[in-house]
Amino acid sequence: MHLHLALKNLTSKPSRTLLTVVAITICMVFLALFTAFQEGLRNYLFKNSLQTNPLTQLSIQPKSKKLGLNPLDLLPQSSLTPKIISEIKEIPHVTSVEAQNTVKGISSLQITMFGQTLQTDALIFGAPYETISSDQIDENIWKTSTDSLGTAANPLPAIISTHLIDLYNYSFATANNLPQLTAQNFIGTDIDIMLNQSTFFGQQNSGLPTLKARVVGFSPKAKLIGITIPSDTVQQLNKQYLNAQDDTFVDAYINVDSVENIQPVKQALLRYNVNISSGADALDTINSYFTVISIALNLIVLIMLGLAGLMIASTFLAKVTEKTREIGILRALGLTRRSISRIFLIEAGIIGGISGLIGFSGAYMLSTLADRIILNSISFIAYKPVSFFTYSPLLLAATIIFAIIFAQIFAYIPARQASKVSPIQALSN
């Protein structure tokens, strides 16, 4: 009986019911859309962050205060010595250390693409295979590259940062009207390395040979300001061509046996006067950004919900006023106050449920369209997500339940007012 009377109330003024449904639906669209967007973007950023900084890995670098335009200024002024690396390996809970070195001084890179020869200054970093390991990189080639030292017949294997392709496509290529590249297009590209030379700072050393390198893959752990080659090769180049006999490292990745032991290892590393970062630090930074984003988006939804709530309350107050005589008749026939209130709350629940379902469907369709537009505009980004929105059955259920409860909350006061109608007074009026 309660459901029958609630449905009768809904159909008595269809236009007013439709407007109420539309108002709640718009709120539910934005609520579901913003929630799915935040979750999708968070998952994408977390996944990318953990590729570079797993939760069980620490990154260390000697502290540096020097800043300038020269790429060398970006390197720390002190280095990690083999002795320090050996001591770190002995720290409890440290399973392995992946130390990275660099060719001494600045180098100049030359590459030919699209019929144009491009030349720029860069740093040549060295990394062990464990740091840049990937299905696309042959471990044997990486570990035996010191035999050739960059000849035309046997070029050095080189890794480039995944972010470099993005920078090229959306800055350099656009500015110079050049074709855009994907990561696969770039693999196999040859690079000439001119040691101890600078294009921008006028540093020349023609006595050193020009080495050959070939791009074999990409890695999020490769440095953005240069290319990465095998660390053993870097040591050999420093000794053979640059008279650098000491083996030093610019940074290192430290693998820990479990997340719980990250903090004790961090404390043990403080004695070496190094900057320490971890995957947890990166996630904390992302979370702080998302806090700001969530507050902004939720504030917009809150304002919309407030306006929709006022519309629900006014709609049901009007219903109570119009149906005062009918309420009086029902009360005279024996319906209790609770039954009268329940009729209006069921009506509000039906409106909320329909609005929640339509709102979720509308949000899903809008996000599909937004995904298509966004992903087409960033089609050349190396690692883009399948979707910027994450939907789940739980979000569908939460949207519908929230819409039902939301509608009933704002219909509660009018429903309670209807339950207090006196049957004698209603009928006499």
N, C-alpha and C positions, 0 to 999 in steps of 0.2 A: 504493500500500500504506500509506504513512504517513497519508494522509487517511482511508482506510478504518478504520484502527485508532483514529485520533483520534475519528472519529464513533462508533465502537463504545464508546469510553470515555465519551463524552458521554451516550449513551443508557443506559448501564448503571446510572447513578444519576440519573434525571431530576429528582428533587426537589432534589438538591444542586446540579445544574447550573442549575436554575431560580432557586434562591436566589442563586447567584453572578451570574447574568445580571441579576437584579433589583437587586442591590447596585451593580453597575457602571452599570446603566441610570439609576438615581437620580442618580449622580454626573454622568453625561453630560447628563441633563436640565438640571441646575442650571448646568453648565459652558456649554452652548449657550445657555441662557436668559439668563444673566448677560452672556455675550459679545454676544449680539444686542441686549440692552437697553443696554449701554454704547455700542455702535456707533450704535444708533438715536437715543439721547438726545444723543450727541455731535454727530451730523449735524444734529439739530434745533436745538441751541443754536448751533452754528457757522453755520448758515444764517441764523438770526435775528440773530446778532452781525454777520455780514457785510452784512446789509441796512442796518444802522445805521452800521457802520464798515468799509467796503471796505478791502482790504489796501493799495490805492494811495491812500488818503485819510487825512489827519491832521486832528484836531480841536484847536483852540486856544481858550483862554479866559484872560483876565487873572487873575493870582493874587489870592485874597481870603482874609482871615483872620477876617472878621466872621461870626458865627453868631447866629441868633435865631429867633423864631417868625414874624416878619413875612416874607412871601414876598420882599420886597425884599432881605432879608438873604442870600437865595440868589444874588443877582446879584453879580458882582465889583464892587469899589469903584472900579476904574479901567476904562477902555474902550479898544477898538481904534479908533484914529482913521483917517480916510480916507488920511492920509499913510502910516500903518503898513501898511494893506491894499495900497496902491500899491507899497510897498517889497517886501512879501512876494511880490507878483505878479512881481517882477523876479528873484527867487531862481532860480538855475538848476534846471531839471527841474520847476518848478511850472507846471502847465498852466492852472489856473484857481483862483479863490478865491471861495467862496460865504459872504459875510458876513451875519450875522443881527443885527438890531437889536431894540429893544423900545420900547414906548410909555413915556414918562417917568412914573414913579410907579406906584402900585398902582391897579387898576381893579376894578370890581365887575361880575360877570356874572349875568344873570338868565335863566332858562330855564323854560318851562312844559312839563311832561311828565306824562301820566296824570292830568290835571286838577289838578296841584299846581304851584305856582310855587316854584322853588328859586333861591336867591341865594347867591353866595359870592365871596370875593376871589380875584383871579387876576392874572397878568401877561399882557400882550398882546405877543407876539413877532412879528417880521417876518422873512420868509425869501424869497429869490428863488425863481423857479419851478424852477431847476435843483436846488435842495435837496429839494423835495418833489414832484418830477415823478412823475406816475403817469397811467395810462390813464384813471382816473376823474376827473381834474382837467383842465378846459379851460384851456389855456395862455393863450388870448386873454383869458378872464375874469380870470385871475390877474394879467396884466400891465396891464390897463386899469381896474383897480378904483379907482384914485385919482380917477376922474371922478365917482363917486357919493358917496364918503366915508360909506357906510353909511346910506342912506335906506331907507325901507320899500319903495319900488319897486325899488331896486337894492341889496340887502344886500351887505355885504362877504363875499367867499369866505373861509371859515375851515377850517383843518385842525386835527384833534385827535390827540393821541398814541394809538397803537394800544393802549397799556397802560391808558389811562383807562377804556376799556370794561370791561376785566378787573377793575379796581378797583371800578367801579360795580357790576358784576354780583355780585362775591363779597364785597363789604363793605357798601356803601351800600344796594343793593337788598335784600340779605338782611336787614340790620338793620331796614329800614323797611317790609318786606313789600311791595316794589314789583316789578312785572314785570321780567324780565331782557331785555336788549337784545342785538342783534347789530349789527355795524358798519353793515350795510345799513339797519337800522331807524333808525339815528341820522342817516344822511345826509338832508339837507333840513330838519333841525331848526333853528329860528330862535333866535338868542341876542341879548339886549339887552346892550350894552356901555355902562357908565356910567364915563366917564373921571374919574380923580383922585378916586375915591370908595372908601370901605372899609366893608364890613359889620361887620367885627370890631373895627376900630380907631377907629371913630367919626369918620372923615374924610369930610366932605361938601363937595361943590362943585356946587350946583344950577345954576350959571350955564352949565355945559357941556351940550351936547345929548346925548341918548341915541342911540347908534349902533346900527344893525341889522347883524347878521352871520348867515350861514347856513352850516351844516356841509356841505362839498362832498366831504370825504374824510378819510382817516386816513393817518398816516405814522409810521414808527418814529423819524424824526428830529424830529418835533414835540415840544415841551417838555411834560413831564407836568404842570407847575404852571400851565398856562394854555392859551390857544389861539394859533394861528399864522395870521397874515394876511400879505398881500403886503408886502414890505419897503418898497417905494415908498409904500404907503399909510401905513405907520408914520411915515415921514419927514414926510409931509404932515400927519398928525394932530399930530405934535409941534410943527411950525411954526405950524399954524393955531390950535390950541386950547391948547397947553401952553407957548407962548413959548420953545420949545427950537430955536434956530437951528443948533446944531452937529450934524452928522451923525456919530454914533458907533455902534459895534457892540459887542455883548456877547460874541460868539464868532464863529468862522468855520471852515468846512471847506476844507481845502487839498488839491487834487487833484494828485498827482504822476504823472509819466509812466510809472514802473515801480516795482515793489517794491524793486529793488536800490538805488534812489535815495532811499528813505524816510529812511535814517539821515543822509545829508548834508543833506537839507532840515531834519530835526530839529535838527541842530547849528546850522544857520543861524538857526533860530527862537529859540534860547535867548537871544539878545541882547534880545528883546522882553519878557522876564520874564513868560512865559505858561506855563500848564499845557498840556502836550501829550499827547494820547492818540492811539492808532492802532488799526486793526483787529487788528494783530499783538499789541498789548498785551492786547486783550480775549480773543483766542484763548489767549494764555499764561495768563491768569487762569482760563479754562475748563479748560485742561489741568491746572493745579495742583489744581483741585477734583476732576477726574477721576482724578488720581493717588491721592488719598485714597479715593475711591469704589472704584477698582480694587483697591487694597490690601485694603480691607474685604471686598469680594465674593470676591476670590481666596483670602483667608484661609479663608473659609467653605468654598469648594470644596476647598481643600488639605486641610482637616481631614477632609472626607468622602472624598476620594481616599485618604487614609492609612488610614482604617477599611476601605474597600473593598479596598485592597491587602492588608491583613492577612488579610481573609477569603479572597481569592484564594490567598494563600500557604498558609494553613491547609488550604483545600480540596484543593489539589494535593499537599500533604504527606500528607494522608489517602489520596489516590488512590495515591500511591507505596507507602505502607505496605500498602494492601489488595491491590495488584497486584504485589507483590514476586515471587511465584511465576511469574506470567505474564511478567514482565520477564525472569526467569531463563530461561524457556523460549525466549523470543525471542532472547536472547543466545546460548543454546546452539544455536539454529538458524542463527546466523551474523550477526544484526543487530549493527551496530557501536554503540559508545556514542553517537556523533553521531546515529544513526538513532533511538535510544531517546529522546534529548533532543528531537529534532525532533518526535516524535509528540506529546509533551506541550505543546510550544510551538505546534504547529498547533492543538491543542485549545484552548489559551488564546486564540489568535488568532481562532478561530471564535466563542468566547464574547464576546470584545471587539468583533468586527465586528457581531454581532447586537445587542449592548448599545448600541453607538454609533448604529446606525440607529434603533432603538426610542427611544433617548434624544433624538435630534434631533427625531423625530416628536412625542414627548411635549412637548418644549420649544416646538415650533411651535404645538401645540394650546393649551398653557397661555398662550402669549403672545397668541394670538388672543382668548382669553377675557379676559385682562387688559386688552388694548386696548379691548375693548368696554366693560368696566366703567369704565376710566379716561376714555375719550373721552366717554362718556355723562355722567360727573360734571363734565367741563369743557366741555360742549357750547357754552357761550357765550363761550369765550375766542376772541379775534379771530383769532389766527394759531396754530392748533394743528396738530400733525403728523398725517399720515395714519396713522402707526403709530409707537409708541415703540420698536419692535424692528426691526432690520435683519437679514434672513437672505439668504444667498447660497449658490450651489453650492459655493463655496470653504469656507464654514463647515460645510456638510454633509460634504464630503470630509475636512476637518480633524478634525471630531468623530469620524468613523469610524476614521480612521488613528490618532488619539490613543488611542482606546479599545483598538484592537488592540495597539499598542505598550505601553500601560499594563498590559494583562492579561499580556502576555508578559514584561514586566520582573519582575512579582511571581511569575510562574510559573517564572522561570529557575532559581532555586535548587532548588526541588523537582525540576525537569526534570534538572538536573545531578546531583542526588542519585540519581535513577532511573538515570541513565547509568552510575553507579559501582557498581550492584548486581552482585555476583559471581554468575555463573550456578551454580556449584557450591554455594555457600553458600545461594542462594535455593532450589534444588531440594532440598537436604538438609534445610532447615527445613520 
